[in-house]
């Protein structure tokens, strides 16, 4: 009976990991301050990435919390994989002739984020604190330039 339960639980977890990003969206989405529209799936995934980065900022300071850091990296990666296939909210406002390039540039930026997160994961697995810190700082440094290029932040 325990084996059946464990197998069923594992199957549910795997199904969740491969579910469509739209399925992963929270059921109740309230509009955020300053937005007339509810948050998009992309915005929800970006908040998950931001939360993981905040947690990593704390956990990376303590070598005894490597397991916590690895779990946060996994959450960041799942959110990034889901986010990279979602269109940015401003895409409809990009001129039609520029949309394909805009979308490709956005996806490349998300691939770069994933690449850095994998470097961080490898550094953590190798116990290389210096490389982990370097990868983490590079991840954090992506945010502002990417937001200025792919979002319409309120001033």
N, C-alpha and C positions, 0 to 999 in steps of 0.2 A: 504494500500500500504506500509506504514511504517513497519507494522508487517511482511509482506511478505519479505521485504528487510532485516529486522533484522533476520528472520528465515533463509533466504538464506545465509546471512553472517555468522551466527553461524554454519551452516552446512559446509560451506567452511573451517572455522577454525578447526572444528572437523575432517574433512577429512585430513587436513594438519597435525594435531597432530598424526593421526594414519597412515600416509603415510609411505611407505618403506623408510629406511634411504637413499637408493640410489636415490629416488625421491627428497629427501631433499637436495641433493648435488647441489652446485652452478653450473650453466650451463657452465660458462667459468672458467676453472681452468688452471692457468699458472704454470709452474714449479717454485718451490721455489729455492732460492739460494742454491747451493750445492747438488741439487737433479737432477738426469737425468730424473726422471719420474714426472708426475703431482701429486699433493697431492691426497691421497686416501680419501674416505669418512670418514674413521676413523680420519685421520689427520685434516680434516675440523671440525669434531665434537669436537676434542680435542682443537682446537683453540677457538671454541665457549665456551668450559668449561673454558679455560684460560682467555678469555675476561670477562666472568661472575665473575670469582674470582677477577680479577683486579677491576671490578666495585664494588664488595662486600667489598673489602679492603677499598674503599672510603666511601661507603654508610653506613657501619656498625659503622663508627665513629660518626654518627649523628642519634640519636634516632628519630628525626623527619623524617628520610628517610626510615622508616621501609617498607613502600609500595614499594619503589625502591628496597630495599634488597629482599623482597619477590618475586618481578618480576625477579630479577637476579637469585635467587635460582631456580625458575621455568624454566628459560632458561638453567641453568646448568643441571637440572634434565632431561629435554627433550634431550639435547645433550648426556648426559651419557647413557640414555636408548638406543638411536640410536647407540652409540659407542660400547656398550657392545656386540652387535651381529656382529660387524665387525671384520674380522681377522687382527691382527697386520701385518704390512708389512714384518716383519722378519720371520713370520711363515713358509714360504717355506724353509728357511735356517735352521730351527730347525730339528734335526734328526727325521725321521719318527716315531721311537719308543717313542719319547718324546713329540710329537705334542699334543696328547690328554691331557696330564698333563699340558703342557704349556697353551693350550687354556682354560682349567678349571681354572688354576691359574689366568689367565688374567680376566676371567669372574668374579671370586671371588673378585678380586681387584676392578672391576667396581661396583659390588654389595656393597662392602665396601664404595666406594665413594658415591653411592646413599644413603646408610644408614646414613653416616655423613651429607649429604645434607638434609635428612629428619630431623635429629636431629637439624640442624641449622634452618630449617623452623619452627619446633615446638618451639624452643627457641624464635624465632622472634614473633611468634603468641602469646606466653605467656608473651612477654615483658621482657624476662630474658636475659639481655645484657651479663652477665657473661657466661651463657651457650652458647649463640650465638658466643661469642668470642672463647670459647673453641672448639666448633664444627668447626668454620672457620679455626682456627689454625691447627686442625687435618686434615682438607681437604687440606690445603696448604702443610702440611708435607707429604702427600701421593705422591706428584709429583715426587720428585727426586728418591726415592727408586723404584717407579713403572717404571719410564723411564729407569733406569739402568737395570731393569729386563726384560722389554718388548720392548725396542727399541734399535736401533743401532744408537745412536747419533754420529754426526761427532765430532771428537776430535780437 
